[in-house]
């Protein structure tokens, strides 16, 4: 193992240009932590907000990245010998300690999920945060995929939205998805959506009710705070809304539960921090991908040197699905 590594360091809050490639020492193991050689890292919008300065607990400089996949390079856990393929998500990666935007990462053993796979690194890197979040959010809605009935996915062209459609497609549910960009409609149809609605801020309710007069049975809202109240009005009376994304931010201002939640309708959520340590679930997802049941949508793969371009690409909402960086 080398003694130095290249890493993308966020030097301060700001635009994509505050990410700098630097040569750093490879971190040394310490009790309860092992070193992972990073082979790929999925990029996430939460990293954009951290870079922009909206994560008040994060101190700069910091190597961002809330997830990664790779191989154990130096271990302190006998159950994770060197060479083991692992994935890691959340647990304050890239926030309280350096994360996946690097050639090596020192990570808590509790976060490391050993998996068996022959998938290419860029495909494996597209799965952990995205598919574990999608699966967790669908589970939070309650029914099994074949009992979801009419499912509306808001923020459908996000990586989690595409993953959710991939998980549910072909299992008996009717899937509708939203996008703000007409150019992305075809991608949603290819991902398994039966109906695609343009969410232009004015006619979504009319479009949804033209297809489903009573509304969807379930809404997976990945847009987040800005659309949560509208999703509660869209879902059929007695249906369920799960907020599992924050594309529009984290806070719902002036929320009045009695006024905004129709009687009998349910509002729940899923936080991707609950994904950490879910090795068995991730292995099942990998198996489904290898079998061709799930079709992960990788929009683009960037090299570490192109991390500024990758952040700009995400920030401009150009991606349809997952963006991956490979050190």
N, C-alpha and C positions, 0 to 999 in steps of 0.2 A: 504494500500500500504506500502510495506517495506521502510525502510529508506536507505538501502544499496542494491547494485546490483552487479552482476558479469558482467564484460565486457572484450572483447578481445581488448587490447590496442596495437597499433603499436608504439613501443618505439623509433624507429629510422628507417632510410632507410636501407634495407637489405633483406636477405632471409626470408623464412617463419618463421624461429625461432625468429624473432624480434617481433612476435605477442605474447603477454603475457596475461594470464587471471589474472585480478586484481579485488579486491573489491573496489568499488567506491560508493560515495553517490548518491542516486537517485536524479537527477536534479530537482530543484523546478521550477514551472511554472513562467512565466513572461508575461507581456502584449504582446498579439499576438502569444504566443507560448503555446503549450499544451504537456503534458507528455503522451507517448504511451507505453503501455506494449507490448514489442516486442514478437510476437509468431512465427515469422519466417522471414528469410532474404535470398533473393537470392544473390549468389555471382557472381561477375562480373570481367572481365579482367581489367577493369580500376582500380579496387582496387589492383590488382597485381602490376600495374605500379606505383600507388601511393606508395605502400609499398616498391617498388624497388627504389624510389626516383625520379621518372620522372614527378612528379607534383610539380613544383617549388614553388607554392603558399601555399602548405600544410606544416604546422608546426607540428612537433612531440613533445610530444606524442599525438596521435589522435586515437579515436575509429573510425575505417573505416566502410564502408557500405553505398552505395548510394541508397539503397532501403530497405523497410521493410513492414511487415503487422502486425497488432495486434489490440488491443482495447485501446480506450482512457481511461487513468487511472486518469488524472487530467486535467480539461479543462478550457480554458479561452474564449471559443467561445460557446454561447448558441446553435448554430447549430450543435455542436459536443459534445453532452452530454457523461458523463462517460459510458463506455460499448459499445460505437459505434465501429463497425468494420471499420478499416481504412487501407489504403495503402498509402505509400509515396515513391516518387522517386526523385532523383536528387536535384536541388536547392541548391547545395553545401553541401548536406548531406555527412558526412564522409570526408569532405575536409575543409571547413571553420568552421564547427561545427561537433560535434560527431554524428556518424551515427548508423547503424542498428546492429552492432556486439555487442549487449548488451541486458540485460534483460529489460531495459527501455531506451527510447530516448526522449529528449526534442526537439520538432520539430515545425517549423513555421506552424500556422494554415493554411496558404495559400497552403502548400504542402499536407495537409491531404485530402485524397479522401475517403469519406464515401461510403461503399458498403454494399449490402445485399447478403449473401451467406451462404450455408451450406457445402462448400468445406472444406476438411481437411486443417489444417494450412500449411502443407508442399506443398500442391497443390496450394493454394492461393499465397504462397510466391514465387512460380515459375512464376507467371504471370506478375506482374506490369512492371518492366523494360523490360523484354523480349518481351512480347506480345504487349505492347504499342509501343516499338521501331519497331517491325516487322510491325505492322499495319501502323505506321507513314511512314516508309520507302516504303511500298507498295503504300500508298497514294501518296507519292512524285513521284513515277513512272508515276502516272497519271490515267491510266484506272482502272475501276472496276475489281475485280478478274477474272470475266468471260470474260474480254476483254484484258487480259494481253498477250494472245497468247503464244509465246514461252518464258518462264522465266528461266533464269539461275541464280541460287543462289550460289555464291562463298563463301566458308566458311560454307558449308551446315550443318556440324555437330556442329556448335556453337549453343548456346541456341536460339539466334535470328533466325538463319537459320532454325532450326527445327520448330520454331514457325511460320515463314513465310510459310514454306511448309504446315503446319497444316492449316493455314488460307486459302491458295489457293487451296489445294487439293479438288478434286471433284467439282470444279466450272468452268470447261471448259478449263482451261489453261493447256498447256503442261509444266511440271516442270522438269528441270534438276538441279542437285546439284553437287558440287565438294567436295572432301575430299582428304587429303594427305595420309590417312591410309586405306589400303584395308580392314582392320578389321571393318571399320565403314560403309562399303557400304550397308550392310543389314539394318542397322538402318535408313539410308536415304530412302531406298525403302519402309520400313515400315511406314515412315513419310509421304509418298505420292509422292516421286520423281519417275517420269517415266524413267529417265535416270540418271545414276551416273557416273561421270568422275573422274578418279584419276588425281589430280593436282600435278604432280611430277616435274613441272618446265620445261618440255621439249615437251610434246605431247598434251597439252590441246586443243590448237587450232585445231589440226588435228582431235581429238576425237569429239569435238563439231561440226565441219563442216561435219564430216562423217554422223552425224544425222540430222543436220540443215545446209545445204549447205550455206544459206545466213546468218547464224548466228542467235542468239536469238533476239527476239524483244526487250526484256528488260533484264538487268543484275542488280541484287541486289548484290553489292560487299560488303561483310562483312569482307573480309581480309584487305581491306583498301588501304593505301598509296602505298604499294609495288606492288599491282596488278591493280591499277586504270587505268594506261595507257594501259595495256594489255586488260582490259575489254573494253576499248573504241575501240580497234582494233577488238575484238571478236564480239561485238554487230553489228547487221545489220546496214547498212547505213540509217540514219534517226531514229535509235532506241534510247533508253534512258538507261543510266547507273546511278544508285543511289549508292553512297558510304555512307554506314551507319554503318560501323564497323571500328575498328582500331586494329585488331589482329596483324597487322604488323607495327603498329605505326601510327602517326598522320600526318607526313610531307611527301609531294611529292617533292623531290628535282629536280631542273632543269626542272620544268614544263613549257612547251611551248604550250599554248592553241591552236594556229593556226596549229602547226605541229602535235599535239597529239590528237586533237578532229577532227575526220573526218567531212567534211562539212555536215551540217544538223543533225548530231548526237548530242544528248543532254547529258550533265553531270549535275547531281544534287546531293543533299545530304540530309541526315536527321540526326539531332542531338537529342539524347535522352533527353536532357534537355527540349525539347519542349513537353515531355510527362507529365510534372508536372501539376497537377491540372485537369487531363483529367478523371474525375470521371465517366462521362457518357460513354466514350469509354471503360474504364475498366469494368464498369458494364455490358456492352454488351458482352465483351470478357468472363467475368465470366459466363454469361447466356449461351453462346455458349459452354463453357466447361461443364457446368452442364447438358446441353442437349446432350452432346456427339459429337457435331459437330467438336469442336476442341479437339485434344488429346495432352495435354501438355506432353513433354518428360522430366521427372525428372530422372537424371542419378543417383544421390546419395544424401542422406540426412546425414549431419554431426551434431553432438552436438557441442555446443559452446566450450567445452573442447578440441575438435578435430580440432579447427580452423587452427592450423599449418598443420595438415595432409590434410585438405581441400584445403588450398592454394597450397601445394605441388602437390596435385592431379590435380588441374587446371593448374599449371605451367608446368606439364609434359604432357599436352594435352591428358589426359586419359579420359576426360568426353565426352559423346555424349549427348548433351542437357544440362539441367540446374542442377547446384549444389546448394543445399539449406542448410542453417544452422538453427537449432532450438534451441533457448536458453532454 
